[in-house]
Amino acid sequence: MTQPLKALALVCSLKPSPAPSSSALIAQQLLDKLAEHGATGELVRVVDHDIKPGVEADMGEGDAWPEIRRKIQAADILLISTPTWVGHMSSVAQRVLERLDAELSETDDEGRPTTFGKVGVTAVVGNEDGAHKITADLFQALNDTGFTVPAQGGTYWNGEAMKGGDYNDLEETPEAVESTNSTLAANAVHLAKLLRENQYPAS
């Protein structure tokens, strides 16, 4: 019996739980859509855990990354969801990317990085510009560390320029975001199934 696909959402909000978070909201919306295609999901708010700075898989005593890394290893789809701060991804998201760098030296029995065969997708929210740049940076980092990005694998919401307001303040999800979320979920599951059945060639 084929195991169902698993998705992991790493929410890179600067707000610890249980504070409301736009990054958590859009991540949960995406997990719900992934579930419609048969992928079970889990959400982790990264700031709730003590993730040490560094580029190793385990930075020693007190480092919470190894447990999150085990969740990444068990997942077929990794979602990184981040707010926009001064035009950039959050410092929490940047730390996640730095810790993912260790995966380049972790290989399977055939010499492939263990992230080969996993799908990477992104979500960016904020009441200022920067979503396209952040998405590009996330895509590059995910691809560099072995993840495969599907067509239209990034979703985002930007509020009106020079005006406050957050994604989780909206009364309903904008149609364009809803449509993009649906496409992202469908394409991510489609690609994850293909990669599960046809892994990349051995190194």
C-alpha positions as CSV (number, residue, x, y, z in Angstrom):
1,M,0.0,0.0,0.0
2,T,1.4,3.4,-1.0
3,Q,2.0,5.7,1.9
4,P,0.1,9.1,1.7
5,L,2.2,12.1,0.9
6,K,3.3,14.2,3.8
7,A,3.7,18.0,3.9
8,L,5.5,20.1,6.4
9,A,4.9,23.9,6.8
10,L,7.7,25.8,8.5
11,V,6.1,29.1,9.6
12,C,8.8,31.8,9.9
13,S,6.8,34.4,11.7
14,L,8.6,36.5,14.3
15,K,5.6,36.0,16.6
16,P,5.6,33.0,19.0
17,S,2.5,31.0,19.5
18,P,-0.3,31.7,20.2
19,A,-0.1,35.2,18.7
20,P,-2.1,35.6,15.5
21,S,0.2,35.2,12.5
22,S,-0.5,36.0,8.8
23,S,2.3,33.6,7.8
24,A,0.6,30.8,9.9
25,L,-2.8,31.6,8.4
26,I,-1.7,31.3,4.7
27,A,0.4,28.2,5.6
28,Q,-2.6,26.5,7.1
29,Q,-4.7,27.4,4.1
30,L,-2.2,25.7,1.9
31,L,-2.0,22.7,4.1
32,D,-5.8,22.4,3.8
33,K,-5.6,22.6,0.0
34,L,-2.8,20.0,0.0
35,A,-5.0,17.7,2.1
36,E,-7.7,18.0,-0.6
37,H,-5.2,16.2,-2.9
38,G,-4.3,13.6,-0.3
39,A,-1.2,15.1,1.4
40,T,-1.4,15.1,5.1
41,G,0.2,18.1,6.7
42,E,1.8,19.5,9.9
43,L,2.6,23.1,10.8
44,V,5.6,24.2,12.9
45,R,6.1,27.7,14.0
46,V,9.9,27.9,14.0
47,V,10.3,30.7,16.5
48,D,8.7,28.5,19.2
49,H,11.8,26.4,19.0
50,D,15.4,27.1,19.9
51,I,17.1,26.9,16.5
52,K,20.8,27.6,17.0
53,P,22.7,29.6,14.4
54,G,25.0,27.6,12.1
55,V,25.2,25.5,9.0
56,E,25.4,22.0,10.6
57,A,22.7,19.4,10.9
58,D,23.1,19.5,14.7
59,M,24.6,22.5,16.5
60,G,24.9,20.7,19.8
61,E,23.2,20.9,23.2
62,G,19.9,22.7,23.2
63,D,19.6,22.9,19.4
64,A,16.0,22.1,18.4
65,W,16.8,21.9,14.7
66,P,17.5,18.1,14.6
67,E,13.9,17.4,15.5
68,I,12.6,19.8,12.8
69,R,15.1,18.2,10.4
70,R,13.5,14.8,11.2
71,K,10.2,16.2,10.2
72,I,11.7,17.6,6.9
73,Q,13.2,14.2,6.2
74,A,9.8,12.5,6.7
75,A,8.0,15.0,4.4
76,D,7.5,14.9,0.7
77,I,6.6,18.6,0.5
78,L,8.2,21.4,2.4
79,L,6.5,24.8,2.6
80,I,8.4,27.8,3.9
81,S,6.0,30.6,4.9
82,T,7.5,34.0,5.9
83,P,6.4,37.6,6.5
84,T,8.1,40.5,4.8
85,W,10.2,42.8,6.9
86,V,11.9,45.8,5.4
87,G,11.6,44.2,2.0
88,H,13.2,40.9,3.0
89,M,12.2,37.5,4.4
90,S,12.2,37.3,8.2
91,S,15.4,36.5,10.1
92,V,13.7,33.2,11.1
93,A,13.3,32.2,7.5
94,Q,16.9,33.1,6.8
95,R,18.1,30.9,9.7
96,V,16.0,28.0,8.3
97,L,17.8,28.4,4.9
98,E,21.2,28.5,6.7
99,R,20.4,25.3,8.5
100,L,19.1,23.6,5.3
101,D,22.6,24.2,3.9
102,A,23.8,21.1,5.9
103,E,21.7,18.9,3.6
104,L,24.2,19.3,0.8
105,S,26.5,16.9,2.6
106,E,23.8,14.4,3.6
107,T,23.4,11.8,0.9
108,D,21.6,8.5,0.3
109,D,23.2,5.1,-0.6
110,E,23.4,6.2,-4.2
111,G,25.1,9.6,-3.6
112,R,22.1,11.8,-4.0
113,P,21.4,14.5,-1.4
114,T,18.6,13.2,0.8
115,T,16.4,16.2,-0.2
116,F,16.4,15.0,-3.8
117,G,12.8,13.9,-4.5
118,K,11.3,16.4,-2.2
119,V,9.2,19.4,-3.3
120,G,9.7,22.9,-2.0
121,V,7.0,25.6,-2.1
122,T,6.7,29.1,-0.6
123,A,4.3,31.6,0.8
124,V,5.1,35.3,1.5
125,V,2.8,37.9,3.2
126,G,3.3,41.5,4.2
127,N,1.9,45.0,4.0
128,E,4.9,46.2,2.0
129,D,6.6,45.3,-1.3
130,G,9.2,42.6,-1.6
131,A,7.2,39.3,-2.1
132,H,8.7,38.6,-5.6
133,K,12.2,39.1,-4.4
134,I,11.7,37.0,-1.3
135,T,10.1,34.2,-3.4
136,A,13.1,34.3,-5.8
137,D,15.5,34.0,-2.8
138,L,13.6,31.1,-1.3
139,F,13.3,29.3,-4.6
140,Q,17.1,29.6,-5.2
141,A,17.9,28.4,-1.7
142,L,15.5,25.4,-1.9
143,N,16.8,24.4,-5.3
144,D,20.4,24.8,-4.2
145,T,19.8,22.4,-1.2
146,G,18.1,19.8,-3.4
147,F,14.4,20.5,-3.4
148,T,12.4,20.7,-6.6
149,V,10.0,23.7,-7.1
150,P,6.8,23.0,-9.1
151,A,5.3,25.4,-11.6
152,Q,3.7,28.4,-9.8
153,G,5.1,27.0,-6.5
154,G,5.0,30.3,-4.7
155,T,2.0,32.3,-3.4
156,Y,1.9,35.7,-1.8
157,W,-0.2,38.6,-0.6
158,N,0.9,42.2,-0.3
159,G,-1.2,44.9,1.2
160,E,-1.8,48.3,-0.3
161,A,1.4,50.4,-0.5
162,M,2.0,52.8,2.4
163,K,-1.0,51.5,4.4
164,G,-1.2,49.2,7.4
165,G,-3.1,45.9,7.6
166,D,-2.3,42.2,7.7
167,Y,-3.4,39.2,5.7
168,N,-5.1,37.8,8.8
169,D,-7.2,41.0,9.1
170,L,-8.9,40.3,5.8
171,E,-12.5,39.2,5.9
172,E,-12.0,36.7,3.1
173,T,-9.1,35.4,1.0
174,P,-8.7,37.5,-2.2
175,E,-9.7,35.6,-5.3
176,A,-6.2,35.8,-6.9
177,V,-4.6,34.4,-3.8
178,E,-7.2,31.7,-3.5
179,S,-6.6,30.6,-7.1
180,T,-2.8,30.7,-6.7
181,N,-3.0,28.6,-3.5
182,S,-5.1,26.0,-5.3
183,T,-2.7,25.8,-8.2
184,L,0.3,25.6,-5.9
185,A,-1.2,22.7,-3.9
186,A,-2.3,20.8,-7.0
187,N,1.1,21.2,-8.7
188,A,3.0,20.3,-5.5
189,V,1.2,17.1,-5.0
190,H,1.5,16.2,-8.7
191,L,5.2,16.8,-8.7
192,A,5.7,14.9,-5.4
193,K,4.0,11.9,-6.8
194,L,6.1,11.9,-9.9
195,L,9.3,12.3,-7.9
196,R,8.3,9.4,-5.6
197,E,7.8,7.1,-8.6
198,N,10.8,8.4,-10.6
199,Q,13.7,9.5,-8.4
200,Y,16.6,11.6,-9.8
201,P,19.5,9.5,-11.2
202,A,22.3,8.4,-8.8
203,S,25.2,10.8,-8.5
